[in-house]
Structures are given as structure tokens and as C-alpha cells.
Amino acid sequence: MSANNQSNGSGVHKKKSLILNAFVEMCSGHQSPGLWKHPQDQSANFNDIEHWVELAKLLEKAKIHGIFIADVLGGYDVYQGPRNLDPAIRSAAQWPVNEPLAVVPAMAAATKSIGIGVTVATTYEPPYHLARRLSTIDHLSKGRFGWNIVTGYLDSAARNLIGKEQPLHDNRYEVAEEYMKVMYKLFEASWRDDAVIKDVKKDMFSSPDRIREINHVGKYYNVPGPHICQPSPQRTPLLLQAGTSKAGKTFAAQHAEAVFVAGHSPSVVAQNIAEIRKMAHEQFGRDPHSLKFLAMFCPVIGETEEEAVRKFEDYQQYGSIEGALALFGGWTGIDMAPYGDDEELRQVESNAIRSAVEAWSKSSPGIAKWTKHTVAKHITVGGLGATPVGTPSQIADEMQRWVDEADVDGFNLPYAIFPSSFEDICNLLVPELRKRGVFHEDYEVPGGTYRENFYSKAGQKLTLPEHVASTYRWKAGVDQADAPIPE
């Protein structure tokens, strides 16, 4: 598991200023099931608002770009299933989990520049209602909010929210496409930039002729509008997404500004990144490098390699095999319970399991036999992403390898234990990255919006001109007749 010092085959590095996001969820352990038991871990304090405020302050001090708060709306009930929550409940495998939007205003109030992104699913909430919630958070955070768009993947959530199993995968994306049109119409087209005038003499707060209904009539949604909120600093929050299916790639190529990818080695994600960039350019007319890809990456850092290895081995002894298999079941839909403890997973009938194991084996060639226990052990520290172990210099080398080989733009950083993993990133890794000239000394726009600091571009509060959201924008000074709403 140790990080290596290799560059790409040509020896030429791609020099990028990295985007770093912390990756958390309002639960214990998150991507490292069972590590809530570690004596130094404080992730079980997720119910306390101070827990989140202190995290935001720690990360902003190190000038981390953003905090991404993942979310699920149901339990992981595939392992030893069907509909068996017991393994997740016992191990605290993303259970219990709180509503993430609620904590964002407190984190934003305690900071000035760090962005905060939150997962919200399109499948279970009317777009008119969600647009109001997201615009409100963007206002309260002064434009430092990001929306991770998901369609949902857990049947346990669907049963509780819509009373039936999850809609088919591609159908969820078809619905999400229309959902985004409604959101863009509400965020961008319903109010003119200068609709709020606050004219005391005219006794007029907002100008009625600069606010309009959107009158969306579609296959899945009928939303007359207008948007109930005035335009927020970013209008449309920074858009995050994490889909690598065919439908997910198309969705990301059109809508995403940041794309989260996960794999234990660069080779696992490189092709997906190249395909989405190409699709964004050829099908949607976007600059392919305006999409920023962030790889999930859980470094275990020590001042010496020996210290890092000791930490990793210490963490592993607290990992929950049951919790890891519960998470694996939810992530993949595959119940590993029927397989024997010593059964070689390369030989089973499931193509999904075999392909996952092949990917892992390439990044960890020292493991002779892949069993469900080996897979679970692999997941206990860092989940399905990479878990490099080493000194700050070794970790930085490994990050550079991901940039060289997979063309990532940065990293989504979960923790092994909370908050020590983040303290090591801030105090050990960030100085090394700065020394190499691949991480900023300060935010490009202190006090700016998430999008400005994400793109390192002052004034870039709104989506880029070639992004689909910009085609909906009702600009200041433009008559309504000259600003038709795209269908």
C-alpha cells in the first residue's frame, strides 16, 4: 500500500495547481467502516455542530478549496439481505446519518473562503422546492455552496421516499435531465440580474417586469414558477457529479463542473476521464479542461515511512469487515454473503465482482488470493478509493502520478480517523505540495465564491459561458422579449 515515487513513462510531469476537497458525511467513519472505535477518532461526534465548525476552520486555515459532504437517504441493506440492515447498524456503516444541508450555514458563518458542497438527490424532491433550499444556502454562504447532483442508488431510500423500488438507472438520468432544465430555468431565467432594485422613493423592492414565470411543461414536471428566491451570488451553485456509467458520463459531460472519480489506481479512472472530457467538447461545446476531475484519495501520512506504515496497520486493526461488506453491497448491489471466506473471487460467476477484483489486483499485486475478506480489508481504510501510505514527499509523488497517468485535476480526501487524518493533510502534506508549486498559498479570491476559487478566477461567480446553465441566464438590462427561456 505504500506510495511509490514513479512518474509517467516519459519522465515528464503535468504541472497542475491541485484542487483539494475534504470528503465527509454526517455519520461515523464514512469511508473507513469501524474506525470510529479507534481511541483517537472523533467521528462519532457528528451530531455536534462544533464538530463541523471546527473542521471547516481547520481546513480553511490550510486553504483547502472545499468540503464535500456526501449523503445517503437509506441504509446499506444488501449484505446478508435482502433488506437486512443489521450489519450496517451494528458497524455504523454510514448509519445513522444526518441531513447535511442543515449544518452548512454554521460552517459558512465560521469561515470566509472555503466552499461547501452537499449531495442532494433529484429523484425524491420537487425541483421547485429544492431550488428554494439551494438558493437559500447559496445566499447564506455568500456564494460558497456546491450541489453534488445524484439520482440515488439505494432501494432502501426509494422504498421510504416514493413507496417502491428505485426507478431503472437510465430512466433516473432521463428524469434528471428534465430536472436540471427546471432548475436552470428557476435559478437563471426567472429573475433578471437586476430585478431587485430596493427603490425607496418608488416603494418598490423588486421590479415585477423583471420577474417571470418559467411555465415549464414536460414529461415529468410541470412548474409554472417564478422562482421564489432572488438570484443568489452564484445563481446556480457549483455543480458536482460522480457518474461513470454511460448515462452518468453523458450527464457529467453536459452539466458537471467537478467530477468525482474513484479507483485504487490511475489506470482504473483514466479512460473514464478521457471519455467525459471528449464528450463534453464534441457533444456540448465545452472546454474539456473546464471539467475538473477529483480522485478519491485517502492518504495515511507519517514523517517517516515507518511511522506511516505503523499508522496504517494501527488503523486496519479497528476496521469492520462486516461494515465494509455492508458498504460494498450498497455500492455495487452485490451480496457477498454467499461466497466462502476462502473462495477465490476471480473464479466466481459475477462479472462485476471479477472486474472489481482485477482492478484492485493491478494496484495491489502483492495479494496472492482475493477473497471477500481481502476485499473487505481493502475497503476498511479509505473505501473504494486509493489509500497511499508514506511520507509527505511520497504521497505528493503519488498524487503527481495520478495527474500524469489519469489527468486528474485534484483530489477528494476522505479520512481514516477524524480529525487526525485532516490534520496530517493540512500540517504535513499541504506544505510539501506548496514546496513543489502545485498548491496555492492562499485562495485566489479570499472571501469569494466557491466557483471563483474552484476555477482560480476572480469574477467567475456564474457558470462559464459555454456551460448549458448560461444559456438560460436573464441578464441585466435585457428586455423579456429578447431573453426567451430555452426549452
C-alpha positions in Angstrom: 0.0 0.0 0.0 3.0 2.3 0.2 3.1 5.2 -2.2 5.7 5.0 -4.9 7.9 7.6 -6.4 7.3 6.9 -10.1 6.5 9.5 -12.7 4.9 8.7 -16.0 6.9 6.7 -18.5 8.2 9.7 -20.3 9.5 11.3 -17.1 7.6 14.5 -18.0 5.2 15.7 -15.3 2.0 17.6 -16.0 2.3 20.7 -13.7 -1.2 21.5 -12.3 -2.2 23.5 -9.3 -4.2 20.9 -7.5 -7.8 21.3 -6.2 -8.2 19.7 -2.8 -11.6 18.8 -1.2 -12.2 17.2 2.1 -14.7 14.3 1.8 -17.0 13.7 4.7 -20.5 12.6 5.6 -22.7 13.3 8.6 -22.0 9.9 10.2 -19.3 7.9 11.9 -16.4 6.5 9.8 -17.8 7.4 6.4 -15.3 5.6 4.0 -13.5 3.8 6.8 -16.0 1.5 8.5 -15.3 0.5 12.0 -12.6 3.1 12.7 -14.9 5.0 15.0 -13.6 2.5 17.5 -10.1 4.0 17.3 -9.2 5.8 20.5 -8.2 8.9 18.6 -11.2 9.0 16.3 -13.9 11.7 17.0 -16.2 11.0 14.0 -18.9 9.8 16.4 -19.4 13.4 17.4 -21.1 14.2 14.1 -24.3 15.2 16.0 -22.5 18.2 17.5 -22.4 21.4 15.5 -18.9 22.3 16.9 -17.6 19.1 15.2 -18.4 20.6 11.8 -17.5 24.2 12.6 -14.0 23.2 13.8 -13.5 21.1 10.7 -14.3 24.0 8.5 -11.9 26.3 10.4 -9.1 23.7 10.3 -9.4 23.2 6.5 -9.8 26.9 5.7 -6.6 27.7 7.6 -4.8 25.3 5.2 -6.6 27.0 2.2 -8.3 23.7 1.2 -10.7 24.5 -1.7 -13.8 22.8 -0.3 -15.6 20.4 1.9 -17.8 17.8 0.2 -20.5 16.4 2.5 -21.8 13.2 0.9 -25.3 11.8 1.8 -27.5 8.8 1.6 -31.2 8.6 2.2 -31.4 4.9 3.2 -29.4 2.2 4.8 -27.0 -0.3 3.2 -29.2 -3.4 3.4 -27.8 -5.7 0.6 -25.2 -7.7 2.6 -26.8 -10.8 4.2 -30.0 -9.5 2.7 -32.4 -8.9 1.3 -33.4 -5.8 3.2 -31.2 -6.6 6.2 -29.9 -3.5 7.9 -28.3 -5.3 10.8 -24.7 -5.4 9.6 -24.8 -1.6 8.8 -26.5 -0.9 12.1 -24.0 -2.9 14.2 -20.9 -1.5 12.5 -22.2 2.1 12.0 -21.5 1.7 8.2 -22.9 5.1 7.2 -25.7 4.6 9.8 -27.0 6.6 11.4 -26.7 9.6 9.1 -27.9 13.2 9.4 -29.2 15.7 6.9 -26.2 17.7 5.6 -27.7 20.9 4.4 -28.6 21.8 7.9 -25.0 22.3 9.0 -23.8 24.4 6.1 -24.8 27.8 7.4 -22.9 27.3 10.6 -19.8 26.2 8.8 -20.1 29.1 6.4 -20.6 31.6 9.3 -17.4 30.4 10.9 -15.3 30.8 7.7 -14.8 33.2 4.8 -13.5 31.4 1.8 -13.8 27.6 1.8 -16.5 26.1 -0.4 -19.0 23.6 0.9 -20.6 21.0 -1.4 -23.5 18.8 -0.5 -25.1 15.7 -2.1 -28.8 16.2 -2.8 -30.8 13.6 -5.0 -33.1 14.6 -7.8 -35.3 11.6 -7.6 -37.2 12.4 -4.4 -37.8 16.1 -4.2 -39.8 18.5 -6.5 -37.3 20.9 -8.3 -39.2 24.0 -7.2 -38.7 23.1 -3.5 -35.1 22.1 -4.0 -34.3 25.3 -5.9 -35.5 27.3 -3.0 -33.4 25.4 -0.5 -30.2 25.6 -2.6 -30.6 29.3 -3.4 -31.1 30.0 0.3 -27.9 28.2 1.2 -26.0 30.0 -1.6 -27.2 33.3 -0.2 -26.4 32.4 3.4 -22.9 31.2 2.5 -22.3 34.3 0.3 -21.9 32.0 -2.8 -19.8 29.3 -1.3 -22.1 26.4 -2.0 -21.9 23.5 -4.3 -24.5 20.9 -5.3 -23.5 17.3 -5.9 -26.2 16.0 -8.2 -27.2 12.4 -7.7 -30.1 10.3 -8.8 -29.9 8.0 -5.8 -28.8 4.3 -5.8 -30.3 2.7 -2.7 -33.6 0.8 -2.9 -33.9 1.3 0.9 -34.2 5.1 0.2 -36.7 4.7 -2.6 -39.0 2.5 -0.6 -39.3 5.1 2.1 -39.5 8.2 -0.2 -41.5 7.0 -3.2 -43.0 3.8 -1.9 -41.4 1.5 -4.4 -38.0 0.2 -5.7 -35.6 2.6 -7.3 -36.5 3.6 -10.9 -34.3 2.0 -13.5 -30.8 3.6 -13.8 -31.2 5.2 -17.3 -34.7 6.3 -16.5 -33.4 8.1 -13.4 -31.0 10.1 -15.7 -33.7 10.9 -18.2 -35.7 12.3 -15.3 -32.6 14.1 -14.0 -32.1 15.8 -17.4 -35.5 17.4 -17.3 -35.0 18.2 -13.6 -31.9 20.2 -14.5 -33.8 22.2 -17.1 -36.3 23.2 -14.5 -33.5 24.1 -12.1 -31.7 26.2 -14.6 -35.0 28.0 -15.5 -35.6 28.8 -11.9 -32.0 29.7 -11.0 -31.1 31.6 -14.2 -34.2 32.6 -16.2 -36.9 33.5 -13.8 -35.3 36.7 -12.4 -33.4 39.3 -14.3 -30.0 40.0 -12.8 -31.2 43.5 -11.8 -34.7 42.5 -10.6 -34.1 43.6 -7.0 -33.9 47.4 -7.1 -34.8 48.4 -3.4 -36.1 51.8 -4.6 -37.4 53.6 -1.5 -38.9 56.5 -3.5 -40.9 54.2 -5.7 -41.8 51.9 -2.7 -40.5 49.0 -4.8 -38.3 46.2 -3.5 -38.3 44.2 -6.7 -39.4 45.2 -10.2 -42.4 42.9 -11.3 -41.5 43.3 -15.0 -38.1 41.7 -14.3 -39.5 38.6 -12.7 -41.4 36.0 -14.8 -43.0 32.6 -14.7 -41.0 29.8 -16.3 -44.1 27.8 -17.3 -42.2 24.5 -17.7 -44.4 21.8 -19.0 -42.6 18.5 -19.5 -42.8 14.7 -19.4 -42.1 14.5 -15.7 -42.6 18.1 -14.3 -45.0 20.9 -14.6 -43.6 24.0 -12.9 -45.0 27.4 -13.6 -42.8 29.4 -11.2 -41.5 32.0 -10.8 -38.6 31.1 -8.5 -39.4 32.2 -5.0 -35.8 33.4 -4.3 -34.0 36.3 -5.8 -30.8 35.4 -7.7 -28.1 34.2 -5.3 -24.4 35.1 -5.7 -23.7 32.1 -8.0 -27.3 31.8 -9.3 -26.6 28.1 -10.0 -24.4 26.5 -7.3 -21.1 25.0 -8.3 -22.2 21.7 -9.9 -20.6 18.4 -8.8 -21.3 14.9 -10.1 -20.0 11.4 -9.8 -21.3 9.1 -12.5 -19.2 6.8 -14.7 -22.0 4.7 -16.3 -22.8 5.6 -19.9 -25.7 7.7 -18.8 -23.7 9.2 -16.0 -20.9 10.2 -18.3 -23.2 12.0 -20.7 -24.8 13.8 -17.7 -21.4 14.8 -16.4 -20.2 16.0 -19.8 -23.1 18.4 -20.1 -23.7 19.6 -16.5 -20.7 18.9 -14.2 -18.1 21.4 -13.3 -16.4 18.9 -10.8 -16.5 15.2 -11.4 -15.6 12.8 -8.6 -13.9 9.5 -9.6 -12.8 6.6 -7.5 -10.4 3.7 -8.1 -7.3 2.2 -6.5 -5.0 3.2 -9.3 -4.9 5.8 -12.0 -5.4 3.2 -14.8 -8.9 2.4 -13.4 -10.2 6.0 -13.9 -8.0 7.3 -16.8 -10.3 6.1 -19.6 -13.5 7.5 -18.0 -11.8 10.9 -17.6 -10.7 11.0 -21.2 -14.1 9.9 -22.5 -16.0 12.5 -20.4 -13.6 15.3 -21.5 -14.0 14.3 -25.2 -17.8 14.1 -24.9 -18.0 17.5 -23.2 -16.1 19.1 -26.1 -17.6 17.2 -29.0 -21.3 16.9 -27.9 -21.7 20.0 -25.7 -19.2 22.5 -27.0 -17.4 22.8 -23.6 -13.7 23.3 -23.0 -12.8 19.8 -21.9 -10.5 21.2 -19.2 -13.3 23.2 -17.7 -14.4 19.9 -16.1 -12.2 19.3 -13.1 -11.8 15.6 -12.1 -11.1 14.9 -8.4 -9.9 11.4 -7.4 -10.9 9.8 -4.1 -7.6 9.6 -2.2 -7.2 8.7 1.5 -3.5 9.2 2.4 -2.0 7.8 5.6 0.9 10.1 6.3 3.9 9.9 8.6 7.0 12.0 9.0 8.8 8.8 8.1 7.7 5.8 6.0 7.9 3.6 9.1 5.6 5.9 11.0 3.1 5.9 8.2 3.1 2.1 7.9 2.6 1.8 11.7 -0.4 4.2 11.5 -1.9 2.2 8.6 -1.5 -1.1 10.5 -2.9 0.5 13.6 -6.0 1.8 11.7 -6.6 -1.6 10.0 -7.0 -3.5 13.2 -10.1 -1.4 14.0 -11.7 -1.8 10.6 -15.0 -3.6 10.5 -15.2 -6.4 8.0 -19.0 -6.6 8.4 -19.3 -2.9 7.8 -17.0 -3.0 4.7 -19.2 -5.8 3.2 -22.3 -3.8 4.0 -20.9 -0.8 2.2 -19.7 -2.9 -0.7 -23.2 -4.4 -1.1 -24.8 -0.9 -1.2 -22.3 0.5 -3.6 -22.4 -2.5 -6.0 -25.7 -4.2 -5.3 -23.8 -7.4 -4.7 -24.3 -9.5 -1.6 -21.0 -11.2 -0.7 -22.5 -13.4 2.0 -23.0 -16.5 -0.3 -19.2 -16.6 -1.0 -17.0 -18.7 1.2 -14.4 -17.0 3.4 -11.5 -18.6 1.4 -13.2 -18.6 -2.0 -11.1 -17.0 -4.8 -13.2 -14.2 -6.2 -11.5 -14.3 -9.6 -13.4 -17.6 -10.1 -17.0 -16.6 -9.2 -19.8 -16.2 -11.7 -20.3 -12.5 -11.1 -18.6 -10.3 -13.8 -19.0 -7.3 -11.6 -17.0 -8.9 -8.8 -14.3 -10.3 -11.1 -13.8 -6.9 -12.8 -13.6 -5.1 -9.4 -11.1 -7.6 -8.2 -9.0 -7.4 -11.3 -8.8 -3.6 -10.8 -7.7 -4.0 -7.2 -5.1 -6.7 -8.1 -3.4 -4.3 -10.5 -2.9 -1.7 -7.8 -2.0 -4.2 -5.1 -0.1 -7.0 -6.8 1.3 -8.4 -3.6 -2.0 -10.0 -2.6 -1.9 -13.6 -3.7 -5.6 -14.5 -3.2 -8.6 -12.2 -3.4 -11.4 -13.3 -1.1 -14.3 -11.4 0.3 -12.3 -10.9 3.5 -9.4 -9.4 1.4 -11.8 -7.1 -0.4 -13.4 -6.0 2.9 -10.0 -5.4 4.5 -9.1 -3.3 1.5 -12.2 -1.2 2.0 -11.8 -0.6 5.7 -9.3 2.3 5.3 -10.4 4.7 2.6 -13.3 2.8 0.9 -13.1 2.2 -2.9 -10.5 4.9 -3.5 -6.7 4.9 -3.3 -5.1 4.6 0.2 -1.4 5.5 -0.3 0.8 5.2 2.8 4.0 7.2 3.2 5.8 10.4 3.9 4.5 13.7 2.6 7.1 13.5 -0.2 5.9 10.0 -1.2 2.3 11.0 -1.0 3.0 14.0 -3.2 4.8 11.8 -5.7 1.8 9.5 -5.8 -0.6 12.5 -6.4 1.7 13.5 -9.3 1.4 10.0 -10.7 -2.4 10.3 -10.8 -2.1 13.7 -12.5 0.4 12.3 -15.1 -1.4 9.0 -15.8 -5.1 9.8 -15.3 -5.2 13.6 -16.0 -6.9 14.3 -12.7 -7.1 17.9 -11.5 -7.2 17.3 -7.8 -8.3 15.0 -5.0 -11.3 14.3 -2.8 -9.8 13.4 0.5 -11.7 11.2 3.0 -10.3 10.4 6.4 -9.1 7.3 8.1 -9.7 8.8 11.6 -11.3 12.1 12.3 -9.8 14.8 12.6 -6.3 13.4 12.7 -6.2 12.5 9.0 -7.2 16.0 8.0 -4.7 17.5 10.5 -1.9 15.4 8.8 -3.1 16.6 5.3 -3.1 20.3 6.5 0.2 20.2 8.5 2.3 17.7 6.6 1.0 17.2 3.0 0.0 20.8 2.1 3.4 22.3 2.9 5.0 19.6 0.7 2.6 20.4 -2.2 3.3 24.1 -1.8 7.1 23.5 -1.9 6.6 21.8 -5.2 4.4 24.7 -6.5 1.3 22.5 -7.0 -1.0 24.0 -4.4 -1.9 27.6 -3.8 -0.5 29.7 -0.9 -3.9 31.4 -0.5 -7.4 31.4 -2.0 -7.4 33.2 -5.4 -10.3 35.3 -4.2 -10.4 35.5 -0.3 -14.0 35.8 0.6 -15.0 34.9 -2.9 -17.5 32.3 -4.2 -16.9 28.6 -4.4 -16.8 28.9 -8.2 -14.2 31.7 -8.2 -11.8 29.8 -6.0 -12.5 26.5 -7.7 -11.5 28.0 -11.1 -8.9 30.4 -9.6 -10.6 33.2 -11.4 -11.8 36.4 -9.8 -15.2 37.4 -11.0 -16.2 33.9 -12.2 -19.2 33.7 -9.9 -21.6 32.4 -12.5 -21.2 29.3 -14.7 -18.7 29.6 -17.6 -20.2 31.0 -20.9 -20.1 27.6 -22.6 -21.9 25.8 -19.8 -25.6 25.0 -20.5 -26.8 27.0 -17.5 -25.5 30.2 -19.1 -27.9 29.8 -22.0 -30.8 30.3 -19.5 -29.5 33.5 -17.9 -31.6 36.6 -18.0 -29.1 39.4 -17.9 -29.4 42.9 -16.6 -30.9 45.4 -19.0 -32.3 42.8 -21.4 -36.0 43.0 -22.2 -38.0 39.9 -21.5 -38.9 39.6 -25.2 -35.2 39.4 -26.0 -34.4 36.8 -23.4 -36.6 33.7 -24.3 -36.3 30.7 -22.0 -34.7 27.7 -23.7 -36.8 24.5 -23.8 
